[in-house]
Amino acid sequence: MRPAVHATPAARAAVAFALACTAAACGGGSGGGGGADGIVSSSWGDPQNPLEPANTNEVQGGKVLDMVFRGLKRYDPKTGEAQNMLAEKIDTTDSTTFTVTVKDGWTFSNGEPVTAQSFVDAWNYGAHLENNQRNAYFFGYIEGYDQVHPASGDATAQTMRGLKVTGPRTFTVTLSQKFSTWPETLGYAAFSPLPKAFFTDHDGWLAKPVGNGPYTVDSYAKGAQMSLRRWDGYPGDDKARNGGIDLKVYTDNNTAYTDLTAGNLDLVDDVPASQLKNVQADLGDRYINTPAGIIQTLAFPFYDPAWNKPGQEKVRQGLSMAINREQITETIFRKTRTPAKDWTSPVLGPDGGYDDALCGSYCTYDPVHAKQLIAEGGGIPGGRLTISYNADNGSHKEWVDAVCHSINNALGNDRACTGSPVGTFADYRGKITQSKLSGPFRAGWQMDYPLIQNFLQPLYYTNASSNDGKWTNEEFDRLVDAANAETDPAKAVGTFKQAEAVVRDQMAAIPLWYQNGSAGYSDRISDVSLNQFSVPVFNEIKVAG
């Protein structure tokens, strides 16, 4: 088993990854040609990090990984169900040790076979402390994770003892505790296999990632465009029905929408709020508005002592009650958002853990009680509230200003709350991951897989990968551990709901609204749909001949 490799420094990786694109790849318009070889142009934003599967935990990079990689499982674009992709079978008798058999005949786009070792090496790399991967936490249930990624100090092992290759296409995974639904998590991109070139020529791979999905990366110019092209040797059933995708970087989605309506862009997968009043007239049935596994919240900087005092949960609860969700979702988002009533998503359904009664009065607009609770909790730290957001999405300014207006009305103070814009999405994420925001900040969660566990554990478990506010609660952690160990799915969901009640009582984050997938497309393309993650199903799009 290959030893872990030190991660390339971020600055060096960025230089390596930002290829100079060709004139053809960076040209304007909607892409060349038509028919099966036609190129689809779509709006996009630069990812936060180079596209290592275990280092990408944001939407823009995730869109690319979904085209370039295939894992053991894949989530059905229509239902969200976890279905076998490269997994021929995953067997267990105790929900602790799993035997994985990889399908025969799969290769990476460079011709290298995808084997059991491809997965084991990738997972060991993703987990190891020295490689500094944002998604390392997803490997935390595998035995030996605590040795390759200790909470403090240096790693004492290079690989996890819970991973063992037993044949060219078979490996075993032993978890540190029972996790009955663990196989359903394996459609997440962090669990993708990696070719040998990733390890032998890491800089070269970062410059031009090689995967095993229906598309290959042709070129990338940071701040301009990434071009992906169909891989004709792809062995899966979900082959690309177009010649490729040009992902064009926009720092303002209003500009992207203007380019779409002007015929200079084929697809916008986030219609700006300011255009929702026009979109039906502009696009007709080429506008998509469909439920998705996305929730928007306000997160808090619990790493700042000013925001982490005993009894301050009343302040957070009061702020939640000061937000008029109904009015904001109606007037700004025009029913492309639904006021949140819990911390998950309606796409899970009641059996999956969605509970429209969980938040209760804390998610109901009540300015009188809001002001009272905030006062009882000691008032807003510093007397002023700033809500940070990334400024490259025009919709965020509108709703942040509306949220602040609602809070200010409740408190009778026009200056109590203001928005605090931060450059681009990449800049914003950088400040979040470095714990540099001094007040509440916009947070959105697009599910990685359709389980209640995914809406809770990555966001609120102590030191979890996406616990950006650094909230910690022993009771919540205990209940999550108990839910994961439960072999009866219904009982597991019930225990997760108990954990979610702790999130509610402490108001670890304020749930705002559930977000629909929203997209618009040109008459040059057809068969456009969004999956339950609100991401376009790019491989199914057809270009007019």
LUMDO-557228 format. One record per residue (C-alpha): residue in three letters; x, y, z. Coordinates in pm, whole numbers, padded with zeros to 5 digits, always signed. Example, Ala and Ser with C-alpha at 12.3 -4.5 7.8 and 13.67 -1.06 7.14 Angstrom:
% LUMDO-557228
ala+01230-00450+00780/ser+01367-00106+00714/
***
This chain:
% LUMDO-557228
met+00000+00000+00000/arg+00143+00334-00109/pro+00254+00568+00169/ala+00080+00903+00208/val+00220+01198+00015/his+00269+01552+00138/ala+00022+01791-00019/thr+00159+02045-00266/pro+00150+02396-00114/ala-00165+02581-00215/ala+00009+02862-00400/arg+00215+02621-00608/ala-00090+02410-00681/ala-00288+02710-00797/val-00018+02801-01046/ala+00004+02446-01171/phe-00370+02411-01199/ala-00434+02736-01385/leu-00352+02629-01739/ala-00340+02879-02020/cys-00647+02800-02227/thr-00645+02798-02603/ala-00816+03066-02804/ala-01083+02818-02906/ala-01147+02711-02549/cys-01173+03066-02418/gly-01376+03216-02698/gly-01719+03372-02642/gly-02056+03259-02765/ser-02246+02942-02691/gly-01985+02694-02806/gly-01916+02552-03147/gly-02105+02301-03354/gly-02418+02109-03279/gly-02558+01759-03253/ala-02379+01487-03061/asp-02050+01681-03075/gly-02193+02019-02977/ile-02041+02203-02682/val-02262+02334-02400/ser-02162+02661-02232/ser-02264+02709-01869/ser-02208+02967-01595/trp-01964+02874-01321/gly-01739+03007-01046/asp-01377+02917-00973/pro-01350+02639-00714/gln-01189+02714-00380/asn-00919+02448-00419/pro-00758+02237-00692/leu-00987+01950-00784/glu-00860+01673-00560/pro-01175+01476-00472/ala-01099+01473-00100/asn-01021+01846-00101/thr-01338+01975-00267/asn-01637+02046-00045/glu-01806+02333-00227/val-02054+02346-00513/gln-01845+02482-00801/gly-01567+02227-00768/gly-01827+01959-00704/lys-01988+02021-01044/val-01661+01931-01214/leu-01594+01625-01000/asp-01942+01498-01086/met-01843+01499-01453/val-01485+01375-01422/phe-01525+01099-01162/arg-01742+00798-01086/gly-01731+00618-00752/leu-01865+00298-00603/lys-02213+00451-00580/arg-02397+00717-00776/tyr-02709+00903-00673/asp-02998+00870-00914/pro-03048+01218-01071/lys-03426+01197-01028/thr-03475+01017-00696/gly-03145+01065-00515/glu-03128+00692-00444/ala-02777+00554-00393/gln-02722+00302-00672/asn-02421+00086-00753/met-02186+00241-01008/leu-01837+00088-00986/ala-01949-00134-00700/glu-02048-00478-00818/lys-02155-00549-00460/ile-02094-00434-00104/asp-02153-00705+00156/thr-02166-00699+00535/thr-02301-00917+00812/asp-02243-00682+01104/ser-02258-00321+00968/thr-01893-00285+01072/thr-01686-00482+00820/phe-01779-00442+00454/thr-01644-00639+00158/val-01638-00434-00162/thr-01618-00585-00509/val-01529-00343-00790/lys-01679-00399-01135/asp-01447-00528-01407/gly-01374-00331-01724/trp-01351+00020-01580/thr-01050+00239-01656/phe-00935+00594-01603/ser-00928+00815-01910/asn-00550+00754-01939/gly-00617+00383-01986/glu-00516+00266-01637/pro-00757+00005-01491/val-00967+00106-01193/thr-00891-00150-00924/ala-00946-00203-00554/gln-00606-00042-00499/ser-00729+00272-00681/phe-00987+00322-00408/val-00773+00221-00111/asp-00483+00447-00213/ala-00721+00739-00273/trp-00893+00699+00062/asn-00567+00667+00252/tyr-00441+00982+00082/gly-00762+01171+00157/ala-00752+01073+00524/his-00388+01148+00601/leu-00316+01455+00810/glu-00013+01560+00606/asn-00218+01590+00287/asn-00445+01858+00438/gln-00760+01746+00260/arg-01081+01931+00347/asn-01288+01611+00329/ala-01058+01395+00541/tyr-01333+01378+00800/phe-01546+01156+00573/phe-01297+00874+00629/gly-01321+00913+01007/tyr-01523+00597+01061/ile-01257+00371+00913/glu-01041+00192+01171/gly-00702+00356+01202/tyr-00818+00704+01102/asp-00713+00835+01441/gln-00355+00726+01367/val-00328+00884+01022/his-00525+01193+01127/pro-00493+01245+01504/ala-00674+01530+01673/ser-00335+01663+01787/gly+00026+01583+01715/asp+00176+01402+01419/ala+00039+01101+01235/thr+00171+00769+01366/ala+00073+00563+01061/gln+00074+00610+00685/thr-00236+00404+00606/met-00558+00308+00784/arg-00557-00046+00917/gly-00929-00075+00836/leu-00856-00081+00461/lys-00720-00403+00312/val-00687-00497-00053/thr-00779-00865-00087/gly-00768-00899-00466/pro-00745-00695-00787/arg-01113-00605-00757/thr-01186-00664-00388/phe-01109-00485-00064/thr-01246-00482+00289/val-01338-00183+00500/thr-01358-00215+00877/leu-01525+00070+01061/ser-01456+00173+01418/gln-01827+00144+01500/lys-02146+00018+01339/phe-02272+00239+01057/ser-02556+00063+00879/thr-02602+00324+00605/trp-02231+00373+00536/pro-02251+00226+00182/glu-02504+00497+00092/thr-02242+00765+00157/leu-02009+00628-00110/gly-02154+00832-00395/tyr-01988+01137-00244/ala-01695+01264-00450/ala-01443+01229-00166/phe-01467+00851-00209/ser-01362+00862-00577/pro-01077+00639-00697/leu-00748+00794-00812/pro-00503+00683-01081/lys-00134+00621-01014/ala-00046+00948-01189/phe-00206+01137-00902/phe+00069+01008-00674/thr+00365+00983-00914/asp+00316+01324-01078/his+00100+01519-00836/asp+00171+01862-00986/gly+00100+01733-01335/trp-00227+01578-01220/leu-00334+01900-01049/ala-00266+02088-01370/lys-00487+01850-01567/pro-00689+01611-01350/val-00742+01257-01479/gly-01055+01074-01369/asn-01284+00794-01475/gly-01606+00983-01554/pro-01778+01066-01884/tyr-01575+01386-01934/thr-01207+01480-01926/val-01055+01816-01838/asp-00927+01980-02158/ser-00810+02314-02016/tyr-00858+02556-01729/ala-00779+02926-01703/lys-00851+03053-01353/gly-01096+03340-01361/ala-01200+03262-01717/gln-01310+02911-01811/met-01277+02538-01766/ser-01334+02323-02073/leu-01438+01960-02040/arg-01471+01722-02332/arg-01656+01396-02378/trp-01446+01084-02316/asp-01547+00842-02588/gly-01386+00551-02404/tyr-01607+00590-02099/pro-01753+00247-02011/gly-02054+00357-01804/asp-02419+00365-01907/asp-02443+00739-01842/lys-02233+00846-02141/ala-02220+01211-02245/arg-02479+01302-02508/asn-02288+01615-02611/gly-01932+01692-02710/gly-01837+01870-02391/ile-01904+02149-02143/asp-01744+02493-02127/leu-01779+02626-01772/lys-01747+03003-01793/val-01652+03199-01483/tyr-01886+03481-01383/thr-01838+03705-01082/asp-02198+03827-01111/asn-02482+03590-01194/asn-02685+03882-01330/thr-02424+03911-01605/ala-02455+03540-01671/tyr-02832+03573-01704/thr-02791+03865-01945/asp-02556+03655-02157/leu-02811+03371-02158/thr-03094+03589-02281/ala-02861+03750-02539/gly-02771+03409-02683/asn-02413+03411-02559/leu-02457+03136-02301/asp-02647+02808-02299/leu-02713+02745-01931/val-02739+02937-01603/asp-02791+02709-01305/asp-02863+02983-01051/val-03117+03236-01177/pro-03053+03559-00980/ala-03332+03681-00755/ser-03349+04012-00939/gln-03447+03829-01260/leu-03714+03601-01115/lys-03986+03851-01206/asn-03876+03831-01572/val-03769+03471-01612/gln-04101+03324-01725/ala-04143+03590-01992/asp-03779+03558-02098/leu-03750+03179-02108/gly-04096+03023-02085/asp-04064+02647-02043/arg-03684+02678-02055/tyr-03694+02787-01689/ile-03653+02514-01425/asn-03771+02554-01065/thr-03759+02226-00875/pro-03706+02115-00511/ala-03349+02031-00415/gly-03160+01910-00109/ile-03037+02257-00014/ile-03086+02465+00297/gln-02965+02819+00361/thr-02867+02917+00714/leu-02695+03186+00915/ala-02390+03040+01086/phe-02218+03186+01392/pro-01847+03227+01473/phe-01833+03015+01789/tyr-01454+03041+01764/asp-01499+03404+01874/pro-01547+03419+02255/ala-01785+03712+02210/trp-02025+03479+02028/asn-01978+03176+02252/lys-02096+03275+02598/pro-02326+03064+02819/gly-02691+03162+02781/gln-02630+03331+02448/glu-02849+03076+02270/lys-03135+03313+02357/val-02975+03580+02138/arg-02955+03337+01849/gln-03312+03218+01904/gly-03432+03577+01917/leu-03251+03665+01595/ser-03420+03368+01429/met-03763+03491+01542/ala-03682+03840+01413/ile-03653+03717+01051/asn-03969+03735+00842/arg-03902+03430+00624/glu-04245+03428+00461/gln-04213+03783+00337/ile-03855+03742+00214/thr-03916+03419+00024/glu-04229+03564-00134/thr-04106+03910-00235/ile-03738+03844-00315/phe-03727+03480-00418/arg-04076+03453-00567/lys-04142+03106-00430/thr-03809+02957-00536/arg-03740+02925-00163/thr-03955+02780+00116/pro-03928+02903+00476/ala-03726+02651+00676/lys-03891+02460+00957/asp-03601+02234+01047/trp-03231+02191+00962/thr-03265+01929+00683/ser-03467+01937+00360/pro-03818+01835+00250/val-03664+01612-00020/leu-03582+01363+00258/gly-03950+01320+00339/pro-04086+01242+00689/asp-03947+00888+00682/gly-03602+01026+00603/gly-03605+01273+00891/tyr-03764+01592+00761/asp-03980+01742+01037/asp-04182+02056+00964/ala-04264+02102+01333/leu-03912+02078+01475/cys-03809+02444+01478/gly-04155+02557+01589/ser-04183+02908+01728/tyr-03811+02976+01682/cys-03869+02983+01304/thr-04189+03187+01328/tyr-04171+03565+01287/asp-04246+03722+01623/pro-04069+04059+01666/val-04195+04117+02021/his-04060+03790+02160/ala-03751+03822+01941/lys-03653+04149+02107/gln-03725+04003+02451/leu-03509+03693+02395/ile-03218+03895+02257/ala-03226+04117+02567/glu-03245+03814+02800/gly-02941+03663+02630/gly-02730+03971+02693/gly-02787+04150+02364/ile-02598+04132+02036/pro-02220+04113+02104/gly-02072+04456+02054/gly-02419+04600+02000/arg-02404+04556+01621/leu-02467+04264+01392/thr-02285+04219+01062/ile-02385+03938+00824/ser-02107+03837+00587/tyr-02173+03700+00237/asn-01995+03657-00095/ala-02062+03957-00316/asp-02023+03780-00652/asn-02379+03650-00624/gly-02611+03948-00650/ser-02899+03761-00486/his-02717+03742-00154/lys-02707+04119-00106/glu-03082+04141-00158/trp-03178+03882+00100/val-02910+03982+00353/asp-03034+04340+00336/ala-03392+04211+00380/val-03291+03996+00680/cys-03117+04293+00840/his-03418+04515+00772/ser-03641+04259+00945/ile-03406+04234+01247/asn-03372+04612+01268/asn-03750+04652+01270/ala-03783+04398+01549/leu-03520+04573+01759/gly-03635+04925+01676/asn-03283+05016+01565/asp-03204+05093+01201/arg-02832+05031+01258/ala-02845+04707+01457/cys-02778+04486+01154/thr-02587+04545+00830/gly-02455+04330+00548/ser-02081+04273+00506/pro-01990+04174+00147/val-01674+03976+00076/gly-01532+03971-00280/thr-01564+03638-00459/phe-01691+03301-00345/ala-01333+03171-00327/asp-01226+03469-00111/tyr-01529+03423+00110/arg-01468+03052+00161/gly-01106+03130+00241/lys-01209+03365+00522/ile-01452+03107+00656/thr-01205+02819+00661/gln-00946+03043+00829/ser-01204+03150+01094/lys-01162+03517+01004/leu-01526+03631+01009/ser-01626+03825+01320/gly-02004+03790+01304/pro-02279+03569+01158/phe-02224+03460+00800/arg-02421+03317+00511/ala-02403+02940+00499/gly-02564+02703+00256/trp-02565+02326+00256/gln-02616+02122-00056/met-02648+01761+00051/asp-02368+01522-00040/tyr-02603+01225-00012/pro-02972+01203+00078/leu-02947+01107+00446/ile-03043+01310+00754/gln-02694+01228+00882/asn-02547+01442+00604/phe-02745+01750+00707/leu-02627+01723+01066/gln-02293+01553+01121/pro-02068+01737+00870/leu-02205+02073+00990/tyr-02242+02043+01365/tyr-02035+01752+01496/thr-01723+01862+01685/asn-01439+01934+01439/ala-01644+01807+01145/ser-01528+01896+00794/ser-01791+02166+00732/asn-01841+02284+01090/asp-01721+02628+00986/gly-01844+02804+01300/lys-01666+02552+01529/trp-01978+02475+01733/thr-01937+02185+01974/asn-02182+02000+02197/glu-02119+01668+02373/glu-02485+01562+02377/phe-02520+01622+02004/asp-02203+01423+01933/arg-02322+01137+02153/leu-02659+01114+01979/val-02499+01122+01633/asp-02267+00837+01732/ala-02564+00640+01862/ala-02766+00702+01545/asn-02482+00587+01321/ala-02446+00267+01525/glu-02815+00184+01491/thr-02879-00096+01242/asp-03252-00023+01212/pro-03283+00270+00966/ala-03606+00400+01123/lys-03454+00401+01472/ala-03142+00569+01335/val-03353+00849+01187/gly-03532+00891+01521/thr-03204+00930+01707/phe-03075+01178+01450/lys-03390+01383+01510/gln-03306+01389+01881/ala-02963+01524+01785/glu-03128+01784+01564/ala-03337+01896+01861/val-03010+01982+02038/val-02917+02199+01738/arg-03254+02368+01775/asp-03231+02425+02149/gln-02885+02578+02116/met-02965+02743+01780/ala-02627+02629+01646/ala-02728+02795+01319/ile-03040+02981+01211/pro-03234+02792+00941/leu-03358+03039+00680/trp-03514+02860+00384/tyr-03499+02554+00165/gln-03371+02637-00180/asn-03512+02506-00503/gly-03289+02424-00793/ser-03327+02713-01035/ala-03195+02719-01390/gly-03255+02866-01731/tyr-03127+02751-02068/ser-03114+02851-02434/asp-03317+02708-02721/arg-02992+02564-02855/ile-02997+02280-02600/ser-03256+02032-02472/asp-03303+01753-02217/val-03190+01987-01939/ser-03266+01885-01583/leu-03133+01936-01232/asn-03061+01650-00996/gln-03168+01653-00631/phe-02848+01840-00549/ser-02958+02122-00788/val-02665+02043-01021/pro-02735+02015-01395/val-02723+01661-01528/phe-02466+01769-01786/asn-02417+01432-01952/glu-02784+01415-02057/ile-02795+01755-02228/lys-02834+01751-02607/val-02721+02025-02843/ala-02934+02108-03145/gly-02790+01982-03470/
***
